[in-house]
């Protein structure tokens, strides 16, 4: 590959101090600046999947164009150790050693750390972690939180309410992904993938994405099938979930880690699960519950965090799900750690909504067990609005009355008048 640069630009960029004029050089992440008397070289960092490697130091070789004398063509050429370590008379020995030490130390760091820092699981607290280094998850508070008053009565009321109120988590939750698998390893792997896709996503969308991914992989959600699939195929299947681009990378990288470090199976500890990209404490505890039937803690998501704070179970109120988990684990009996997530998630999906909770449907409100219950204000009946007419010209309308006049009755004619009228009416004779 050749890069074209004018003669004036090539002179300016000889020492690599004015590399901003070279658009091609800007694409290389690691750049070593050398004195003008030496040819510029730089170290290239390349990624291949989830691994990172550092190539040989490279330099630019300039050659005058045969077609145009004002144009200089550049090409890349790898440097071997002899060229890299070759002494330069214009550079002091101390300065030369420092440059080589910096280049080699940078390469060692890049090779030892592997890929860049991965963000922690979505919704898992915002911490960062490096590949292969599991951060120990805190298991208990130094000072246990006291148990709130009437918590058992409240818990039993929630359990009774959930028994008659179906919720999406009952049929489309992450623990249901294993139902369509037969192999035990595939059951555990499907549970993990479903949990990784569930963050910032509704259960209905997650369940549909898992089904689509299973169909695209040949009818079974196995580790080998996922590793063999192209990223664009996975991305197309999960494109409806939140942050699907990042999750596509996470589940691919997690599958590689499971194959290389965990014998192609889901780990059985919280710390090992949290070492996987895209997996946080909530997913780890829930995965152990559903995949291995191991109960070592509570999986706290936004529903559990919101509802327990509305119930005033935390004093002072907790600021994030991790604080909520540690508080609950300090006083809630262990036998309830596994089911509390399922109960409160379903309650939060159909009754105790984030905005506009349906307190009139909740028995905790009628039994005065929820301090955060909201009263529904009765709507007032509006009075009819009287519209007053605007002032204007006065119009009077008069109605004429019709008066009937009584006429006198005609009197009968006298006999004399009748005879006279008959004579006058006879015709004259000739």
PALUM-754419 format. One line per 3 residues: their letters; for each residue x, y, z of C-alpha. Coordinates in nm, 3 decimals, padded with zeros to 5 digits. Example, Ala and Ser with C-alpha at 12.3 -4.5 7.8 and 13.67 -1.06 7.14 Angstrom:
AS> 01.230/-00.450/00.780 | 01.367/-00.106/00.714
//
This chain:
XXX> 00.000/00.000/00.000 | 00.143/00.340/-00.098 | 00.070/00.682/00.046
XXX> 00.104/00.996/-00.166 | 00.249/01.312/-00.017 | 00.392/01.624/-00.176
XXX> 00.762/01.701/-00.155 | 00.709/01.992/00.083 | 00.502/01.777/00.315
XXX> 00.760/01.501/00.308 | 01.028/01.741/00.427 | 00.805/01.864/00.707
XXX> 00.723/01.513/00.820 | 01.075/01.369/00.821 | 01.112/01.382/01.198
XXX> 00.752/01.264/01.246 | 00.686/01.565/01.468 | 00.438/01.710/01.223
XXX> 00.249/01.387/01.173 | -00.084/01.569/01.163 | -00.012/01.657/00.798
XXX> 00.004/01.288/00.715 | -00.350/01.151/00.704 | -00.218/00.798/00.656
XXX> 00.007/00.810/00.962 | -00.276/00.929/01.186 | -00.443/00.588/01.154
XXX> -00.165/00.419/01.354 | -00.230/00.421/01.729 | 00.130/00.399/01.856
XXX> 00.385/00.639/01.705 | 00.753/00.672/01.794 | 00.916/01.010/01.725
XXX> 01.283/00.992/01.624 | 01.536/01.264/01.536 | 01.534/01.397/01.181
XXX> 01.850/01.209/01.091 | 01.683/00.872/01.135 | 01.404/00.727/00.930
XXX> 01.070/00.734/01.115 | 00.930/00.410/01.250 | 00.628/00.325/01.460
XXX> 00.473/00.022/01.630 | 00.141/-00.105/01.503 | -00.118/-00.262/01.732
XXX> -00.358/-00.499/01.558 | -00.662/-00.684/01.687 | -00.785/-01.024/01.579
XXX> -01.109/-01.120/01.747 | -01.056/-01.093/02.123 | -00.674/-01.121/02.109
XXX> -00.426/-00.839/02.063 | -00.079/-00.861/01.917 | 00.195/-00.613/01.838
XXX> 00.358/-00.635/01.498 | 00.718/-00.563/01.408 | 00.825/-00.196/01.422
XXX> 00.756/-00.037/01.083 | 00.906/00.254/00.893 | 00.802/00.464/00.595
XXX> 01.017/00.437/00.283 | 00.990/00.732/00.045 | 01.047/00.707/-00.331
XXX> 01.011/00.974/-00.596 | 00.731/00.917/-00.840 | 00.839/00.846/-01.198
XXX> 00.527/01.009/-01.336 | 00.545/01.333/-01.138 | 00.869/01.468/-00.995
XXX> 00.682/01.671/-00.729 | 00.517/01.364/-00.578 | 00.677/01.126/-00.329
XXX> 00.537/00.776/-00.282 | 00.562/00.611/00.061 | 00.534/00.247/00.156
XXX> 00.555/00.051/00.482 | 00.849/-00.176/00.558 | 00.900/-00.385/00.870
XXX> 01.220/-00.330/01.068 | 01.416/-00.620/01.206 | 01.606/-00.608/01.533
XXX> 01.928/-00.506/01.359 | 01.772/-00.194/01.209 | 01.593/-00.112/01.532
XXX> 01.903/-00.146/01.745 | 02.139/00.014/01.494 | 02.329/00.302/01.655
XXX> 02.278/00.650/01.525 | 02.582/00.878/01.545 | 02.362/01.187/01.586
XXX> 02.182/01.044/01.888 | 02.345/01.004/02.225 | 02.374/00.654/02.367
XXX> 02.153/00.740/02.664 | 01.881/00.886/02.442 | 01.895/00.585/02.209
XXX> 01.853/00.339/02.495 | 01.555/00.532/02.631 | 01.377/00.522/02.294
XXX> 01.428/00.147/02.257 | 01.323/00.081/02.618 | 01.001/00.276/02.570
XXX> 00.914/00.086/02.253 | 00.979/-00.256/02.406 | 00.804/-00.181/02.736
XXX> 00.497/-00.066/02.546 | 00.497/-00.390/02.346 | 00.530/-00.600/02.663
XXX> 00.238/-00.419/02.827 | 00.016/-00.466/02.524 | 00.099/-00.835/02.499
XXX> 00.048/-00.902/02.870 | -00.288/-00.727/02.907 | -00.451/-00.869/02.593
XXX> -00.750/-00.662/02.487 | -00.853/-00.324/02.619 | -01.058/-00.276/02.931
XXX> -01.412/-00.403/02.893 | -01.705/-00.215/03.039 | -01.882/-00.397/03.318
XXX> -02.217/-00.556/03.248 | -02.493/-00.313/03.150 | -02.674/-00.207/03.459
XXX> -02.420/-00.381/03.680 | -02.267/-00.079/03.851 | -02.036/00.086/03.599
XXX> -01.701/-00.061/03.711 | -01.439/-00.177/03.461 | -01.253/-00.507/03.455
XXX> -00.970/-00.661/03.254 | -00.974/-00.992/03.083 | -00.887/-01.285/03.302
XXX> -00.887/-01.082/03.625 | -01.195/-01.150/03.833 | -01.277/-00.885/04.089
XXX> -01.398/-01.034/04.413 | -01.763/-00.952/04.479 | -01.846/-00.835/04.830
XXX> -02.064/-01.091/05.006 | -02.166/-00.929/05.334 | -02.179/-00.598/05.520
XXX> -01.940/-00.528/05.803 | -02.241/-00.424/06.014 | -02.561/-00.610/05.929
XXX> -02.869/-00.405/05.847 | -03.153/-00.454/06.097 | -03.460/-00.640/05.979
XXX> -03.749/-00.401/05.907 | -04.068/-00.424/06.107 | -04.349/-00.643/05.972
XXX> -04.131/-00.766/05.686 | -04.259/-01.125/05.709 | -04.622/-01.015/05.694
XXX> -04.540/-00.802/05.392 | -04.348/-01.084/05.225 | -04.634/-01.331/05.268
XXX> -04.881/-01.078/05.128 | -04.662/-01.033/04.820 | -04.640/-01.409/04.775
XXX> -05.019/-01.446/04.792 | -05.068/-01.159/04.550 | -04.821/-01.302/04.299
XXX> -04.993/-01.641/04.311 | -05.301/-01.487/04.145 | -05.129/-01.223/03.931
XXX> -04.940/-01.370/03.632 | -04.647/-01.167/03.501 | -04.418/-01.187/03.194
XXX> -04.130/-01.315/03.408 | -04.331/-01.630/03.487 | -04.327/-01.755/03.127
XXX> -04.056/-01.551/02.954 | -03.798/-01.492/03.225 | -03.432/-01.582/03.186
XXX> -03.476/-01.903/03.383 | -03.715/-02.031/03.113 | -03.451/-02.032/02.837
XXX> -03.328/-02.375/02.948 | -03.668/-02.537/02.899 | -03.612/-02.574/02.524
XXX> -03.275/-02.747/02.563 | -03.208/-03.112/02.644 | -02.833/-03.126/02.707
XXX> -02.739/-03.007/03.059 | -02.452/-02.794/02.932 | -02.673/-02.631/02.673
XXX> -02.931/-02.560/02.946 | -02.672/-02.375/03.151 | -02.530/-02.193/02.848
XXX> -02.877/-02.083/02.731 | -02.947/-01.945/03.080 | -02.626/-01.742/03.073
XXX> -02.690/-01.603/02.724 | -03.046/-01.509/02.817 | -02.924/-01.323/03.124
XXX> -02.661/-01.136/02.923 | -02.927/-01.022/02.676 | -03.178/-00.926/02.945
XXX> -03.012/-00.610/03.076 | -03.203/-00.295/02.978 | -03.453/-00.514/02.792
XXX> -03.805/-00.642/02.861 | -03.859/-01.013/02.913 | -04.079/-01.039/02.605
XXX> -03.804/-00.899/02.381 | -03.532/-01.111/02.543 | -03.732/-01.431/02.504
XXX> -03.798/-01.360/02.134 | -03.429/-01.284/02.074 | -03.317/-01.610/02.239
XXX> -03.564/-01.808/02.030 | -03.444/-01.640/01.711 | -03.080/-01.702/01.801
XXX> -03.153/-02.067/01.877 | -03.324/-02.111/01.540 | -03.034/-01.943/01.357
XXX> -02.784/-02.177/01.526 | -02.962/-02.488/01.409 | -03.226/-02.543/01.675
XXX> -03.005/-02.560/01.983 | -02.822/-02.288/02.175 | -02.485/-02.453/02.228
XXX> -02.138/-02.314/02.285 | -01.990/-02.470/01.971 | -02.271/-02.343/01.750
XXX> -02.231/-01.989/01.884 | -01.855/-01.993/01.832 | -01.900/-02.110/01.473
XXX> -02.157/-01.838/01.393 | -02.056/-01.510/01.235 | -02.104/-01.193/01.437
XXX> -02.347/-01.047/01.184 | -02.571/-01.352/01.227 | -02.576/-01.308/01.604
XXX> -02.632/-00.934/01.570 | -02.928/-00.987/01.339 | -03.092/-01.222/01.590
XXX> -03.055/-00.996/01.892 | -03.102/-00.659/01.720 | -03.421/-00.591/01.917
XXX> -03.258/-00.599/02.262 | -03.099/-00.298/02.421 | -02.732/-00.229/02.341
XXX> -02.729/-00.521/02.095 | -02.403/-00.421/01.928 | -02.210/-00.435/02.252
XXX> -02.386/-00.753/02.361 | -02.294/-00.919/02.033 | -01.927/-00.872/02.117
XXX> -01.978/-00.970/02.480 | -02.145/-01.304/02.415 | -01.888/-01.392/02.148
XXX> -01.599/-01.310/02.380 | -01.766/-01.487/02.673 | -01.811/-01.802/02.462
XXX> -01.440/-01.801/02.377 | -01.352/-01.761/02.743 | -01.579/-02.049/02.841
XXX> -01.411/-02.273/02.583 | -01.055/-02.177/02.673 | -01.073/-02.138/03.051
XXX> -01.382/-02.318/03.184 | -01.393/-02.646/02.992 | -01.676/-02.520/02.767
XXX> -01.916/-02.489/03.059 | -02.066/-02.214/03.274 | -01.856/-02.135/03.585
XXX> -01.988/-02.225/03.928 | -01.869/-01.922/04.127 | -01.978/-01.560/04.134
XXX> -01.627/-01.425/04.087 | -01.560/-01.640/03.781 | -01.892/-01.544/03.624
XXX> -01.825/-01.174/03.685 | -01.489/-01.211/03.508 | -01.677/-01.271/03.182
XXX> -01.742/-00.965/02.967 | -02.096/-00.836/03.001 | -02.173/-01.022/03.326
XXX> -02.240/-00.839/03.652 | -02.326/-00.952/04.006 | -02.702/-00.968/03.943
XXX> -02.654/-01.198/03.643 | -02.400/-01.408/03.832 | -02.629/-01.480/04.127
XXX> -02.930/-01.548/03.905 | -02.724/-01.773/03.678 | -02.609/-01.982/03.975
XXX> -02.971/-02.013/04.090 | -03.109/-02.123/03.753 | -02.811/-02.309/03.601
XXX> -02.652/-02.482/03.898 | -02.917/-02.452/04.174 | -02.655/-02.282/04.392
XXX> -02.784/-02.024/04.640 | -02.508/-01.789/04.755 | -02.682/-01.452/04.727
XXX> -02.967/-01.242/04.591 | -03.000/-01.126/04.232 | -03.111/-00.763/04.263
XXX> -03.233/-00.575/03.959 | -03.419/-00.245/03.921 | -03.753/-00.397/04.032
XXX> -03.614/-00.538/04.356 | -03.423/-00.216/04.419 | -03.729/00.005/04.359
XXX> -03.989/-00.199/04.551 | -03.779/-00.263/04.862 | -03.707/00.109/04.886
XXX> -04.077/00.190/04.850 | -04.141/-00.052/05.136 | -03.881/00.140/05.344
XXX> -03.677/-00.174/05.403 | -03.353/00.025/05.377 | -03.254/00.299/05.619
XXX> -03.110/00.511/05.475 | -03.244/00.437/05.125 | -02.997/00.252/04.904
XXX> -02.852/00.424/04.600 | -02.790/00.126/04.371 | -02.876/-00.246/04.338
XXX> -02.549/-00.357/04.497 | -02.625/-00.169/04.819 | -02.973/-00.318/04.813
XXX> -02.833/-00.669/04.773 | -02.594/-00.638/05.066 | -02.867/-00.496/05.290
XXX> -03.115/-00.771/05.202 | -02.859/-01.050/05.241 | -02.771/-00.925/05.589
XXX> -03.118/-00.985/05.739 | -03.337/-01.182/05.494 | -03.329/-01.558/05.569
XXX> -03.132/-01.762/05.317 | -03.431/-01.970/05.210 | -03.586/-01.656/05.056
XXX> -03.277/-01.544/04.862 | -03.363/-01.747/04.556 | -03.730/-01.658/04.515
XXX> -03.741/-01.292/04.614 | -03.619/-01.179/04.273 | -03.893/-01.369/04.093
XXX> -04.164/-01.240/04.328 | -04.066/-00.873/04.316 | -03.988/-00.865/03.944
XXX> -04.336/-00.994/03.864 | -04.491/-00.747/04.109 | -04.296/-00.464/03.950
XXX> -04.404/-00.565/03.601 | -04.781/-00.564/03.661 | -04.856/-00.367/03.980
XXX> -04.572/-00.166/04.134 | -04.475/00.011/03.813 | -04.191/00.265/03.804
XXX> -04.431/00.541/03.699 | -04.796/00.536/03.799 | -04.801/00.231/04.030
XXX> -05.140/00.059/04.057 | -05.171/00.089/04.433 | -05.546/00.030/04.416
XXX> -05.470/-00.328/04.297 | -05.209/-00.396/04.567 | -05.312/-00.562/04.892
XXX> -05.016/-00.401/05.067 | -05.186/-00.066/05.022 | -05.522/-00.182/05.164
XXX> -05.350/-00.351/05.461 | -05.132/-00.045/05.535 | -04.812/-00.245/05.482
XXX> -04.659/-00.017/05.219 | -04.537/00.322/05.342 | -04.487/00.433/04.984
XXX> -04.844/00.362/04.874 | -05.000/00.640/04.672 | -05.360/00.743/04.725
XXX> -05.569/00.784/04.415 | -05.742/01.122/04.421 | -06.113/01.112/04.341
XXX> -06.209/01.311/04.039 | -06.434/01.607/04.119 | -06.759/01.660/03.929
XXX> -06.732/01.976/03.729 | -07.010/02.228/03.754 | -07.165/02.345/03.429
XXX> -07.007/02.660/03.303 | -07.245/02.953/03.248 | -07.149/03.161/02.950
XXX> -07.261/03.520/02.987 | -07.363/03.694/02.662 | -07.150/03.982/02.553
XXX> -07.312/04.329/02.571 | -07.463/04.457/02.243 | -07.762/04.640/02.089
XXX> -08.097/04.567/02.254 | -08.357/04.418/02.025 | -08.726/04.419/02.122
XXX> -08.972/04.199/01.942 | -09.348/04.277/01.975 | -09.617/04.026/01.885
XXX> -09.944/04.165/01.748 | -10.259/04.009/01.884 | -10.545/03.927/01.642
XXX> -10.891/04.033/01.770 | -11.199/03.854/01.640 | -11.493/04.097/01.569
XXX> -11.850/03.975/01.632 | -12.087/04.068/01.344 | -12.464/04.109/01.409
XXX> -12.687/03.841/01.274 | -12.916/03.938/00.971 | -13.284/03.986/01.057
XXX> -13.554/03.816/00.836 | -13.714/04.041/00.569 | -14.075/04.166/00.602
XXX> -14.358/04.028/00.369 | -14.398/04.362/00.190 | -14.036/04.384/00.098
XXX> -14.037/04.028/-00.029 | -14.329/04.097/-00.266 | -14.171/04.415/-00.397
XXX> -13.847/04.239/-00.473 | -14.029/03.972/-00.666 | -14.210/04.228/-00.885
XXX> -13.890/04.408/-00.976 | -13.719/04.088/-01.066 | -13.986/03.983/-01.329
XXX> -13.898/04.067/-01.692 | -14.093/04.329/-01.887 | -14.347/04.201/-02.138
X> -14.373/04.365/-02.485
//
